[in-house]
Amino acid sequence: MDCFSQGARLKARLQDAYGTPAERLWAKFPDYAVFRHPMSGKWYAAFLSVPRNRLGLEGDRTADILDVKCSPLMIGTLLSEPGFFPAYHMNKSTWISILLDGPVPDDTILSLLSLSYDSVSPKRRK
């Protein structure tokens, strides 16, 4: 593992893999970044920094999280694993939050990001 934060590594991988730049939409929250699918314009990833207590964690610091779009069935399974939480500030039935710099390895997160990206891509017509 390198010295860069997990969030920084993942953002760089998203830009390389999908060619989608980080968008910083809120002046009040300059560290927040969203990534959109280039064809649909829909979000597939949101990097946020939230109070730990909003996730049910102890402490008064903030935690860096990543929200990804996910199937409801997969969400039910992932919520039983360490590092996964009901989506912060998103639809909890189709999004999940992942604690960054925690127990979830990059490879697992990258797989979920790929699924999220695919889920918001334009659907092919028959």
C-alpha positions as CSV (number, residue, x, y, z in Angstrom):
1,M,0.0,0.0,0.0
2,D,1.4,3.4,-0.9
3,C,1.4,6.6,1.2
4,F,-1.6,8.2,-0.6
5,S,-5.0,7.9,1.0
6,Q,-7.4,5.3,-0.3
7,G,-9.7,8.0,-1.6
8,A,-6.9,9.6,-3.5
9,R,-5.8,6.3,-5.0
10,L,-9.4,5.5,-6.0
11,K,-10.1,8.9,-7.6
12,A,-7.0,8.5,-9.7
13,R,-8.0,5.1,-10.8
14,L,-11.5,6.3,-11.8
15,Q,-10.0,9.1,-13.9
16,D,-7.7,6.6,-15.6
17,A,-10.2,3.8,-16.1
18,Y,-13.3,5.8,-17.2
19,G,-11.9,9.2,-18.1
20,T,-14.3,10.9,-15.8
21,P,-13.0,13.9,-13.8
22,A,-13.9,14.6,-10.2
23,E,-16.6,17.3,-10.0
24,R,-16.6,19.5,-7.0
25,L,-20.1,20.8,-6.8
26,W,-20.3,22.5,-3.4
27,A,-18.2,25.5,-2.5
28,K,-19.0,24.8,1.2
29,F,-17.5,21.3,0.9
30,P,-14.4,21.5,-1.3
31,D,-13.3,18.0,-0.5
32,Y,-16.5,16.4,-1.8
33,A,-16.2,15.0,-5.3
34,V,-18.7,13.2,-7.5
35,F,-18.1,11.2,-10.6
36,R,-20.6,11.0,-13.5
37,H,-21.0,8.5,-16.3
38,P,-20.0,10.4,-19.5
39,M,-23.0,9.2,-21.5
40,S,-25.8,9.3,-19.0
41,G,-24.6,12.1,-16.8
42,K,-25.7,10.1,-13.8
43,W,-23.5,9.9,-10.7
44,Y,-21.8,6.6,-10.1
45,A,-19.5,7.6,-7.2
46,A,-19.5,10.3,-4.5
47,F,-16.6,10.9,-2.1
48,L,-17.6,12.6,1.1
49,S,-16.3,13.5,4.5
50,V,-19.0,13.1,7.2
51,P,-19.2,13.1,11.0
52,R,-18.4,9.6,12.3
53,N,-21.5,9.6,14.4
54,R,-23.6,9.9,11.3
55,L,-22.4,6.4,10.4
56,G,-22.9,5.1,13.9
57,L,-19.2,5.2,14.7
58,E,-17.7,6.6,17.9
59,G,-15.6,9.8,18.0
60,D,-16.1,13.4,17.0
61,R,-13.8,13.4,14.0
62,T,-14.9,13.0,10.4
63,A,-14.7,9.9,8.3
64,D,-14.0,9.8,4.5
65,I,-16.6,7.7,2.7
66,L,-17.5,6.6,-0.8
67,D,-21.1,6.2,-1.9
68,V,-21.6,3.8,-4.8
69,K,-24.8,2.6,-6.6
70,C,-25.5,-1.0,-5.8
71,S,-28.3,-3.6,-6.2
72,P,-30.6,-3.9,-3.2
73,L,-29.7,-7.6,-2.8
74,M,-26.0,-6.8,-2.7
75,I,-26.5,-4.0,-0.2
76,G,-28.2,-6.4,2.2
77,T,-25.1,-8.7,2.0
78,L,-22.5,-5.9,2.2
79,L,-24.1,-4.3,5.3
80,S,-23.1,-7.3,7.3
81,E,-19.4,-6.7,6.4
82,P,-17.1,-4.3,8.3
83,G,-16.6,-1.0,6.5
84,F,-20.1,-0.8,4.8
85,F,-22.9,1.4,6.0
86,P,-26.4,2.5,4.8
87,A,-25.8,5.2,2.2
88,Y,-25.1,8.6,3.6
89,H,-27.4,11.3,2.0
90,M,-28.4,9.0,-0.8
91,N,-31.2,6.5,-1.5
92,K,-30.5,3.7,1.0
93,S,-32.1,1.0,-1.2
94,T,-29.8,1.6,-4.2
95,W,-26.7,3.2,-2.7
96,I,-24.2,2.1,-0.1
97,S,-21.4,4.0,1.8
98,I,-18.0,2.5,2.2
99,L,-15.6,3.7,4.9
100,L,-12.3,4.7,3.2
101,D,-8.9,4.0,4.9
102,G,-10.7,1.2,6.7
103,P,-11.2,-2.5,6.4
104,V,-12.3,-2.6,2.7
105,P,-9.5,-3.2,0.3
106,D,-9.0,-1.3,-3.0
107,D,-9.8,-4.3,-5.2
108,T,-13.2,-4.8,-3.5
109,I,-14.1,-1.1,-3.9
110,L,-12.9,-1.0,-7.5
111,S,-15.2,-4.0,-8.3
112,L,-18.1,-2.1,-6.7
113,L,-17.2,1.0,-8.6
114,S,-17.3,-0.9,-11.8
115,L,-20.8,-2.3,-11.0
116,S,-21.9,1.2,-10.1
117,Y,-20.5,2.7,-13.3
118,D,-22.3,0.0,-15.4
119,S,-25.5,0.5,-13.5
120,V,-25.8,4.1,-14.6
121,S,-24.7,3.6,-18.2
122,P,-27.4,4.2,-20.9
123,K,-29.4,1.1,-21.5
124,R,-29.3,-0.4,-25.0
125,R,-32.6,-0.4,-26.9
126,K,-33.9,-3.7,-28.3
